[in-house]
Amino acid sequence: MGCNCGGHVHPPAGRTITVFRLTRSDGTEQDYLTSQEADAANRRSGNGGTITIFTRPA
């Protein structure tokens, strides 16, 4: 039986997620969902990065 879900699924209006972006000294960036993940990645790469917190649509 086929799906009758109506097509595209959109997140509820107004929902956001918090993202922890690690910017390393070489300019590369990577987003993490928790501060612990971002901090651990920064430590593994020598503590030379910067972690920025921001929100984005879910």
Secondary structure, 3 states (H helix, E strand, C coil): CCCCCCCCCCCCCCCEEEEEEEECCCCCEEEECCHHHHHHHHHHCCCCCEEEEEEEEC
